[in-house]
Amino acid sequence: MIRILLPAAALLLAACSDNDSSSNAPTASAEPAERSGALLYRQYCVTCHGSGAAGAPRVGKENRLYWSHEVEEEGFETLVQEAIHGINAMPPRGNCYDCSDQEIRNAVIYMLQLSAAK
Ligand code: HEC
């Protein structure tokens, strides 16, 4: 009886420690890499913010005063929240449904950089 149980217990222990070591190993299913603001802007936001379509405030240095004013009056965080949740004709996440909050933030930062807003 004891002869049979002991090897079984050893096997169980071995199995456990195997599991432990594999959970420390890097997993293949890591988070998808965060996309840059420049990429997302060109893919989603420029449609409206490049041309002023749908009444969107245009991005660019000629609109520097507008964006600087927005940052000053509303604050950067508010602009990010508006971009995430949408406001009036601005669709939530600028229609980038799989964009993370951080990715939307990147896109807003990029828009402000393009506009040379402070
Ligand atoms: C379908 C057109 C459209 C798309 C696409 C779009 N926007 Fe907008 N956006 C608007 C409009 C219109 C407004 C103005 C909303 C208002 O204040 O009435 C706006 C406003 C904003 C504002 C706030 C400006 C302010 O005055 O407070 C930010 C920030 C913004 N958009 C970011 C983005 C980002 C980032 C993307 C891309 C991920 C994007 N938008 C894509 C139409 C669009």
Backbone and ligand atoms as CSV (ligand in chain L), in Angstrom:
chain,resi,resn,atom,element,x,y,z
A,1,MET,N,N,0.844,-1.204,0.000
A,1,MET,CA,C,0.000,0.000,0.000
A,1,MET,C,C,0.876,1.248,0.000
A,2,ILE,N,N,1.760,1.303,0.977
A,2,ILE,CA,C,2.645,2.457,1.075
A,2,ILE,C,C,3.520,2.559,-0.166
A,3,ARG,N,N,3.916,1.421,-0.681
A,3,ARG,CA,C,4.782,1.410,-1.859
A,3,ARG,C,C,4.094,2.074,-3.057
A,4,ILE,N,N,2.768,1.888,-3.123
A,4,ILE,CA,C,2.040,2.444,-4.278
A,4,ILE,C,C,1.770,3.938,-4.081
A,5,LEU,N,N,1.425,4.297,-2.840
A,5,LEU,CA,C,1.053,5.693,-2.583
A,5,LEU,C,C,2.229,6.658,-2.728
A,6,LEU,N,N,3.362,6.243,-2.275
A,6,LEU,CA,C,4.486,7.179,-2.282
A,6,LEU,C,C,4.838,7.672,-3.690
A,7,PRO,N,N,4.993,6.807,-4.631
A,7,PRO,CA,C,5.293,7.318,-5.979
A,7,PRO,C,C,4.172,8.219,-6.506
A,8,ALA,N,N,2.933,7.897,-6.145
A,8,ALA,CA,C,1.807,8.723,-6.603
A,8,ALA,C,C,1.923,10.127,-6.025
A,9,ALA,N,N,2.272,10.212,-4.732
A,9,ALA,CA,C,2.415,11.523,-4.104
A,9,ALA,C,C,3.559,12.295,-4.755
A,10,ALA,N,N,4.615,11.589,-5.066
A,10,ALA,CA,C,5.754,12.250,-5.700
A,10,ALA,C,C,5.342,12.817,-7.062
A,11,LEU,N,N,4.526,12.046,-7.765
A,11,LEU,CA,C,4.066,12.508,-9.079
A,11,LEU,C,C,3.222,13.772,-8.941
A,12,LEU,N,N,2.322,13.752,-7.911
A,12,LEU,CA,C,1.475,14.920,-7.689
A,12,LEU,C,C,2.315,16.152,-7.394
A,13,LEU,N,N,3.294,15.960,-6.527
A,13,LEU,CA,C,4.159,17.087,-6.192
A,13,LEU,C,C,4.864,17.618,-7.438
A,14,ALA,N,N,5.330,16.671,-8.245
A,14,ALA,CA,C,6.030,17.071,-9.460
A,14,ALA,C,C,5.092,17.873,-10.361
A,15,ALA,N,N,3.831,17.411,-10.434
A,15,ALA,CA,C,2.863,18.101,-11.288
A,15,ALA,C,C,2.636,19.523,-10.784
A,16,CYS,N,N,2.552,19.643,-9.454
A,16,CYS,CA,C,2.317,20.965,-8.878
A,16,CYS,C,C,3.461,21.912,-9.193
A,17,SER,N,N,4.663,21.442,-8.996
A,17,SER,CA,C,5.776,22.353,-9.209
A,17,SER,C,C,5.916,22.680,-10.702
A,18,ASP,N,N,5.479,21.756,-11.539
A,18,ASP,CA,C,5.466,22.055,-12.976
A,18,ASP,C,C,4.545,23.236,-13.261
A,19,ASN,N,N,3.350,23.166,-12.637
A,19,ASN,CA,C,2.395,24.253,-12.845
A,19,ASN,C,C,2.963,25.580,-12.378
A,20,ASP,N,N,3.607,25.537,-11.211
A,20,ASP,CA,C,4.157,26.773,-10.671
A,20,ASP,C,C,5.154,27.414,-11.633
A,21,SER,N,N,6.029,26.587,-12.182
A,21,SER,CA,C,7.062,27.165,-13.025
A,21,SER,C,C,6.462,27.702,-14.335
A,22,SER,N,N,5.391,27.030,-14.825
A,22,SER,CA,C,4.844,27.493,-16.101
A,22,SER,C,C,4.081,28.809,-15.922
A,23,SER,N,N,3.518,29.037,-14.701
A,23,SER,CA,C,2.774,30.287,-14.522
A,23,SER,C,C,3.732,31.478,-14.431
A,24,ASN,N,N,4.985,31.198,-14.135
A,24,ASN,CA,C,5.970,32.282,-14.103
A,24,ASN,C,C,6.523,32.592,-15.498
A,25,ALA,N,N,6.334,31.657,-16.402
A,25,ALA,CA,C,6.879,31.845,-17.745
A,25,ALA,C,C,6.088,32.925,-18.481
A,26,PRO,N,N,6.698,33.653,-19.367
A,26,PRO,CA,C,5.962,34.661,-20.138
A,26,PRO,C,C,4.889,33.998,-20.985
A,27,THR,N,N,3.719,34.591,-21.040
A,27,THR,CA,C,2.621,33.990,-21.802
A,27,THR,C,C,2.588,34.577,-23.210
A,28,ALA,N,N,2.079,33.782,-24.121
A,28,ALA,CA,C,2.028,34.226,-25.511
A,28,ALA,C,C,0.905,35.244,-25.711
A,29,SER,N,N,-0.145,35.146,-24.883
A,29,SER,CA,C,-1.309,35.999,-25.103
A,29,SER,C,C,-1.153,37.324,-24.370
A,30,ALA,N,N,-0.115,38.063,-24.639
A,30,ALA,CA,C,0.082,39.365,-24.010
A,30,ALA,C,C,-0.916,40.370,-24.591
A,31,GLU,N,N,-1.099,41.484,-23.899
A,31,GLU,CA,C,-1.957,42.559,-24.401
A,31,GLU,C,C,-1.476,43.009,-25.776
A,32,PRO,N,N,-2.399,43.342,-26.683
A,32,PRO,CA,C,-1.929,43.875,-27.958
A,32,PRO,C,C,-1.212,45.196,-27.731
A,33,ALA,N,N,-0.209,45.447,-28.516
A,33,ALA,CA,C,0.581,46.655,-28.320
A,33,ALA,C,C,-0.301,47.889,-28.486
A,34,GLU,N,N,-0.045,48.885,-27.680
A,34,GLU,CA,C,-0.787,50.139,-27.729
A,34,GLU,C,C,-0.435,50.866,-29.030
A,35,ARG,N,N,-1.450,51.396,-29.703
A,35,ARG,CA,C,-1.188,52.100,-30.957
A,35,ARG,C,C,-0.885,53.573,-30.687
A,36,SER,N,N,-0.097,54.148,-31.553
A,36,SER,CA,C,0.319,55.533,-31.340
A,36,SER,C,C,-0.803,56.498,-31.712
A,37,GLY,N,N,-0.719,57.695,-31.149
A,37,GLY,CA,C,-1.697,58.719,-31.456
A,37,GLY,C,C,-1.671,59.095,-32.927
A,38,ALA,N,N,-0.485,59.128,-33.509
A,38,ALA,CA,C,-0.364,59.498,-34.920
A,38,ALA,C,C,-1.104,58.503,-35.808
A,39,LEU,N,N,-0.919,57.223,-35.510
A,39,LEU,CA,C,-1.569,56.187,-36.305
A,39,LEU,C,C,-3.085,56.291,-36.185
A,40,LEU,N,N,-3.572,56.421,-34.945
A,40,LEU,CA,C,-5.017,56.457,-34.725
A,40,LEU,C,C,-5.616,57.722,-35.309
A,41,TYR,N,N,-4.894,58.827,-35.180
A,41,TYR,CA,C,-5.409,60.082,-35.723
A,41,TYR,C,C,-5.635,59.943,-37.230
A,42,ARG,N,N,-4.616,59.395,-37.909
A,42,ARG,CA,C,-4.731,59.254,-39.368
A,42,ARG,C,C,-5.814,58.256,-39.758
A,43,GLN,N,N,-6.027,57.275,-38.892
A,43,GLN,CA,C,-6.994,56.238,-39.231
A,43,GLN,C,C,-8.428,56.679,-38.930
A,44,TYR,N,N,-8.636,57.418,-37.827
A,44,TYR,CA,C,-10.004,57.692,-37.378
A,44,TYR,C,C,-10.356,59.166,-37.305
A,45,CYS,N,N,-9.480,59.974,-36.760
A,45,CYS,CA,C,-9.874,61.319,-36.376
A,45,CYS,C,C,-9.768,62.309,-37.516
A,46,VAL,N,N,-8.832,62.058,-38.450
A,46,VAL,CA,C,-8.583,63.053,-39.500
A,46,VAL,C,C,-9.811,63.239,-40.383
A,47,THR,N,N,-10.629,62.205,-40.497
A,47,THR,CA,C,-11.837,62.279,-41.311
A,47,THR,C,C,-12.627,63.536,-40.990
A,48,CYS,N,N,-12.784,63.789,-39.721
A,48,CYS,CA,C,-13.538,64.968,-39.314
A,48,CYS,C,C,-12.616,66.125,-38.927
A,49,HIS,N,N,-11.592,65.815,-38.145
A,49,HIS,CA,C,-10.777,66.898,-37.596
A,49,HIS,C,C,-9.767,67.445,-38.596
A,50,GLY,N,N,-9.555,66.759,-39.715
A,50,GLY,CA,C,-8.659,67.278,-40.733
A,50,GLY,C,C,-9.368,68.280,-41.623
A,51,SER,N,N,-10.665,68.061,-41.851
A,51,SER,CA,C,-11.400,68.873,-42.811
A,51,SER,C,C,-12.429,69.782,-42.160
A,52,GLY,N,N,-12.777,69.464,-40.921
A,52,GLY,CA,C,-13.861,70.200,-40.281
A,52,GLY,C,C,-15.210,69.570,-40.593
A,53,ALA,N,N,-15.210,68.341,-41.122
A,53,ALA,CA,C,-16.463,67.647,-41.422
A,53,ALA,C,C,-17.275,67.480,-40.154
A,54,ALA,N,N,-18.578,67.502,-40.303
A,54,ALA,CA,C,-19.516,67.353,-39.188
A,54,ALA,C,C,-19.351,68.471,-38.166
A,55,GLY,N,N,-18.711,69.553,-38.580
A,55,GLY,CA,C,-18.535,70.688,-37.672
A,55,GLY,C,C,-17.426,70.482,-36.663
A,56,ALA,N,N,-16.536,69.521,-36.937
A,56,ALA,CA,C,-15.452,69.238,-35.996
A,56,ALA,C,C,-14.432,70.363,-36.009
A,57,PRO,N,N,-13.923,70.740,-34.833
A,57,PRO,CA,C,-12.839,71.719,-34.799
A,57,PRO,C,C,-11.613,71.173,-35.525
A,58,ARG,N,N,-11.086,71.946,-36.472
A,58,ARG,CA,C,-9.971,71.467,-37.285
A,58,ARG,C,C,-8.676,71.439,-36.499
A,59,VAL,N,N,-7.900,70.437,-36.838
A,59,VAL,CA,C,-6.580,70.293,-36.221
A,59,VAL,C,C,-5.558,70.959,-37.125
A,60,GLY,N,N,-4.602,71.646,-36.564
A,60,GLY,CA,C,-3.558,72.298,-37.345
A,60,GLY,C,C,-3.137,73.592,-36.679
A,61,LYS,N,N,-1.963,74.071,-37.071
A,61,LYS,CA,C,-1.410,75.263,-36.412
A,61,LYS,C,C,-2.294,76.485,-36.600
A,62,GLU,N,N,-3.031,76.548,-37.742
A,62,GLU,CA,C,-3.912,77.695,-37.954
A,62,GLU,C,C,-5.030,77.721,-36.915
A,63,ASN,N,N,-5.221,76.593,-36.234
A,63,ASN,CA,C,-6.241,76.527,-35.188
A,63,ASN,C,C,-5.617,76.446,-33.803
A,64,ARG,N,N,-4.381,76.893,-33.744
A,64,ARG,CA,C,-3.646,76.810,-32.490
A,64,ARG,C,C,-4.387,77.515,-31.351
A,65,LEU,N,N,-4.964,78.688,-31.650
A,65,LEU,CA,C,-5.622,79.450,-30.598
A,65,LEU,C,C,-6.845,78.709,-30.070
A,66,TYR,N,N,-7.576,78.091,-30.990
A,66,TYR,CA,C,-8.763,77.341,-30.562
A,66,TYR,C,C,-8.366,76.249,-29.568
A,67,TRP,N,N,-7.387,75.431,-29.960
A,67,TRP,CA,C,-7.022,74.283,-29.119
A,67,TRP,C,C,-6.351,74.721,-27.828
A,68,SER,N,N,-5.525,75.757,-27.910
A,68,SER,CA,C,-4.894,76.265,-26.692
A,68,SER,C,C,-5.961,76.735,-25.715
A,69,HIS,N,N,-6.965,77.410,-26.276
A,69,HIS,CA,C,-8.051,77.912,-25.449
A,69,HIS,C,C,-8.801,76.759,-24.796
A,70,GLU,N,N,-9.061,75.698,-25.580
A,70,GLU,CA,C,-9.776,74.537,-25.034
A,70,GLU,C,C,-8.996,73.912,-23.887
A,71,VAL,N,N,-7.697,73.758,-24.089
A,71,VAL,CA,C,-6.863,73.147,-23.044
A,71,VAL,C,C,-6.901,74.015,-21.798
A,72,GLU,N,N,-6.852,75.329,-22.029
A,72,GLU,CA,C,-6.810,76.243,-20.897
A,72,GLU,C,C,-8.144,76.281,-20.159
A,73,GLU,N,N,-9.238,76.367,-20.934
A,73,GLU,CA,C,-10.558,76.512,-20.321
A,73,GLU,C,C,-11.083,75.205,-19.753
A,74,GLU,N,N,-10.946,74.131,-20.533
A,74,GLU,CA,C,-11.553,72.867,-20.120
A,74,GLU,C,C,-10.552,71.959,-19.424
A,75,GLY,N,N,-9.332,72.039,-19.840
A,75,GLY,CA,C,-8.304,71.161,-19.293
A,75,GLY,C,C,-8.126,69.928,-20.162
A,76,PHE,N,N,-6.914,69.454,-20.190
A,76,PHE,CA,C,-6.574,68.314,-21.032
A,76,PHE,C,C,-7.430,67.090,-20.696
A,77,GLU,N,N,-7.616,66.816,-19.403
A,77,GLU,CA,C,-8.365,65.622,-19.001
A,77,GLU,C,C,-9.807,65.666,-19.510
A,78,THR,N,N,-10.397,66.855,-19.495
A,78,THR,CA,C,-11.768,66.991,-19.990
A,78,THR,C,C,-11.816,66.686,-21.479
A,79,LEU,N,N,-10.843,67.176,-22.218
A,79,LEU,CA,C,-10.803,66.898,-23.662
A,79,LEU,C,C,-10.705,65.394,-23.908
A,80,VAL,N,N,-9.892,64.731,-23.111
A,80,VAL,CA,C,-9.743,63.280,-23.265
A,80,VAL,C,C,-11.079,62.600,-22.962
A,81,GLN,N,N,-11.738,63.045,-21.881
A,81,GLN,CA,C,-13.027,62.438,-21.517
A,81,GLN,C,C,-14.074,62.678,-22.596
A,82,GLU,N,N,-14.081,63.869,-23.184
A,82,GLU,CA,C,-15.033,64.156,-24.262
A,82,GLU,C,C,-14.750,63.250,-25.463
A,83,ALA,N,N,-13.469,63.038,-25.728
A,83,ALA,CA,C,-13.108,62.185,-26.865
A,83,ALA,C,C,-13.527,60.740,-26.597
A,84,ILE,N,N,-13.425,60.299,-25.342
A,84,ILE,CA,C,-13.778,58.920,-25.003
A,84,ILE,C,C,-15.297,58.731,-25.041
A,85,HIS,N,N,-16.022,59.674,-24.464
A,85,HIS,CA,C,-17.470,59.490,-24.326
A,85,HIS,C,C,-18.272,60.138,-25.445
A,86,GLY,N,N,-17.636,61.009,-26.204
A,86,GLY,CA,C,-18.342,61.700,-27.263
A,86,GLY,C,C,-19.023,62.948,-26.732
A,87,ILE,N,N,-19.253,63.898,-27.620
A,87,ILE,CA,C,-19.957,65.129,-27.235
A,87,ILE,C,C,-20.573,65.706,-28.505
A,88,ASN,N,N,-21.872,65.962,-28.462
A,88,ASN,CA,C,-22.608,66.454,-29.636
A,88,ASN,C,C,-22.316,65.585,-30.856
A,89,ALA,N,N,-21.766,66.171,-31.931
A,89,ALA,CA,C,-21.524,65.390,-33.152
A,89,ALA,C,C,-20.216,64.613,-33.088
A,90,MET,N,N,-19.496,64.728,-31.987
A,90,MET,CA,C,-18.274,63.957,-31.805
A,90,MET,C,C,-18.654,62.576,-31.293
A,91,PRO,N,N,-18.426,61.521,-32.114
A,91,PRO,CA,C,-18.839,60.172,-31.701
A,91,PRO,C,C,-17.899,59.630,-30.623
A,92,PRO,N,N,-18.425,58.766,-29.721
A,92,PRO,CA,C,-17.552,58.174,-28.700
A,92,PRO,C,C,-16.332,57.520,-29.340
A,93,ARG,N,N,-15.177,57.801,-28.777
A,93,ARG,CA,C,-13.900,57.246,-29.247
A,93,ARG,C,C,-13.648,57.554,-30.729
A,94,GLY,N,N,-14.290,58.578,-31.247
A,94,GLY,CA,C,-14.060,58.936,-32.649
A,94,GLY,C,C,-14.315,57.767,-33.586
A,95,ASN,N,N,-15.257,56.902,-33.195
A,95,ASN,CA,C,-15.624,55.710,-33.972
A,95,ASN,C,C,-14.562,54.619,-33.917
A,96,CYS,N,N,-13.546,54.772,-33.115
A,96,CYS,CA,C,-12.555,53.699,-32.946
A,96,CYS,C,C,-13.022,52.840,-31.781
A,97,TYR,N,N,-13.880,51.856,-32.104
A,97,TYR,CA,C,-14.562,51.100,-31.049
A,97,TYR,C,C,-13.603,50.258,-30.217
A,98,ASP,N,N,-12.498,49.845,-30.815
A,98,ASP,CA,C,-11.581,49.001,-30.047
A,98,ASP,C,C,-10.410,49.801,-29.476
A,99,CYS,N,N,-10.537,51.120,-29.496
A,99,CYS,CA,C,-9.485,51.940,-28.910
A,99,CYS,C,C,-9.593,51.915,-27.388
A,100,SER,N,N,-8.475,51.756,-26.725
A,100,SER,CA,C,-8.456,51.853,-25.267
A,100,SER,C,C,-8.465,53.333,-24.879
A,101,ASP,N,N,-8.764,53.596,-23.608
A,101,ASP,CA,C,-8.728,54.975,-23.116
A,101,ASP,C,C,-7.356,55.585,-23.374
A,102,GLN,N,N,-6.312,54.784,-23.126
A,102,GLN,CA,C,-4.952,55.287,-23.312
A,102,GLN,C,C,-4.695,55.630,-24.780
A,103,GLU,N,N,-5.260,54.846,-25.683
A,103,GLU,CA,C,-5.047,55.115,-27.103
A,103,GLU,C,C,-5.756,56.396,-27.531
A,104,ILE,N,N,-6.958,56.623,-26.981
A,104,ILE,CA,C,-7.663,57.872,-27.275
A,104,ILE,C,C,-6.860,59.053,-26.734
A,105,ARG,N,N,-6.316,58.864,-25.534
A,105,ARG,CA,C,-5.466,59.903,-24.941
A,105,ARG,C,C,-4.289,60.211,-25.863
A,106,ASN,N,N,-3.667,59.154,-26.394
A,106,ASN,CA,C,-2.547,59.352,-27.326
A,106,ASN,C,C,-2.988,60.190,-28.528
A,107,ALA,N,N,-4.183,59.875,-29.044
A,107,ALA,CA,C,-4.669,60.581,-30.233
A,107,ALA,C,C,-4.925,62.054,-29.914
A,108,VAL,N,N,-5.473,62.322,-28.728
A,108,VAL,CA,C,-5.729,63.721,-28.347
A,108,VAL,C,C,-4.400,64.463,-28.209
A,109,ILE,N,N,-3.420,63.821,-27.588
A,109,ILE,CA,C,-2.098,64.442,-27.454
A,109,ILE,C,C,-1.548,64.766,-28.839
A,110,TYR,N,N,-1.702,63.824,-29.758
A,110,TYR,CA,C,-1.178,64.044,-31.113
A,110,TYR,C,C,-1.901,65.214,-31.787
A,111,MET,N,N,-3.222,65.287,-31.608
A,111,MET,CA,C,-3.981,66.400,-32.191
A,111,MET,C,C,-3.488,67.734,-31.645
A,112,LEU,N,N,-3.240,67.768,-30.346
A,112,LEU,CA,C,-2.771,69.015,-29.739
A,112,LEU,C,C,-1.368,69.361,-30.228
A,113,GLN,N,N,-0.548,68.343,-30.442
A,113,GLN,CA,C,0.800,68.598,-30.967
A,113,GLN,C,C,0.719,69.156,-32.377
A,114,LEU,N,N,-0.142,68.551,-33.210
A,114,LEU,CA,C,-0.299,69.029,-34.588
A,114,LEU,C,C,-0.765,70.481,-34.592
A,115,SER,N,N,-1.549,70.827,-33.580
A,115,SER,CA,C,-2.092,72.183,-33.521
A,115,SER,C,C,-1.161,73.123,-32.763
A,116,ALA,N,N,-0.021,72.595,-32.307
A,116,ALA,CA,C,0.933,73.385,-31.542
A,116,ALA,C,C,0.279,74.075,-30.371
A,117,ALA,N,N,-0.746,73.399,-29.825
A,117,ALA,CA,C,-1.427,73.964,-28.660
A,117,ALA,C,C,-0.571,73.775,-27.431
A,118,LYS,N,N,-0.713,74.674,-26.515
A,118,LYS,CA,C,0.112,74.527,-25.312
A,118,LYS,C,C,-0.617,73.656,-24.308
L,1,HEC,C1,C,-17.581,61.923,-37.142
L,1,HEC,C2,C,-16.655,63.019,-37.022
L,1,HEC,C3,C,-15.589,62.958,-35.947
L,1,HEC,C4,C,-14.607,62.006,-35.758
L,1,HEC,C5,C,-14.367,60.739,-36.567
L,1,HEC,C6,C,-13.822,62.445,-34.624
L,1,HEC,N1,N,-14.326,63.623,-34.124
L,1,HEC,FE1,FE,-13.622,64.623,-32.476
L,1,HEC,N2,N,-15.136,66.005,-32.680
L,1,HEC,C7,C,-16.067,66.006,-33.702
L,1,HEC,C8,C,-16.962,67.144,-33.497
L,1,HEC,C9,C,-18.130,67.519,-34.391
L,1,HEC,C10,C,-16.526,67.813,-32.326
L,1,HEC,C11,C,-17.126,69.047,-31.668
L,1,HEC,C12,C,-18.078,68.596,-30.611
L,1,HEC,C13,C,-18.690,69.780,-29.888
L,1,HEC,O1,O,-18.023,70.311,-28.970
L,1,HEC,O2,O,-19.786,70.160,-30.225
L,1,HEC,C14,C,-15.369,67.065,-31.849
L,1,HEC,C15,C,-14.651,67.402,-30.714
L,1,HEC,C16,C,-13.527,66.741,-30.268
L,1,HEC,C17,C,-12.777,67.094,-29.086
L,1,HEC,C18,C,-13.119,68.170,-28.094
L,1,HEC,C19,C,-12.879,69.529,-28.630
L,1,HEC,C20,C,-13.483,70.564,-27.741
L,1,HEC,O3,O,-13.682,71.661,-28.244
L,1,HEC,O4,O,-13.773,70.306,-26.570
L,1,HEC,C21,C,-11.723,66.240,-29.009
L,1,HEC,C22,C,-10.634,66.216,-27.940
L,1,HEC,C23,C,-11.841,65.308,-30.103
L,1,HEC,N3,N,-12.946,65.648,-30.856
L,1,HEC,C24,C,-10.978,64.271,-30.340
L,1,HEC,C25,C,-11.150,63.308,-31.346
L,1,HEC,C26,C,-10.290,62.170,-31.508
L,1,HEC,C27,C,-9.102,61.852,-30.627
L,1,HEC,C28,C,-10.788,61.468,-32.571
L,1,HEC,C29,C,-10.240,60.171,-33.161
L,1,HEC,C30,C,-10.015,59.053,-32.239
L,1,HEC,C31,C,-11.944,62.166,-33.073
L,1,HEC,N4,N,-12.135,63.276,-32.296
L,1,HEC,C32,C,-12.719,61.767,-34.137
L,1,HEC,C33,C,-16.178,65.105,-34.732
L,1,HEC,C34,C,-15.394,63.969,-34.900
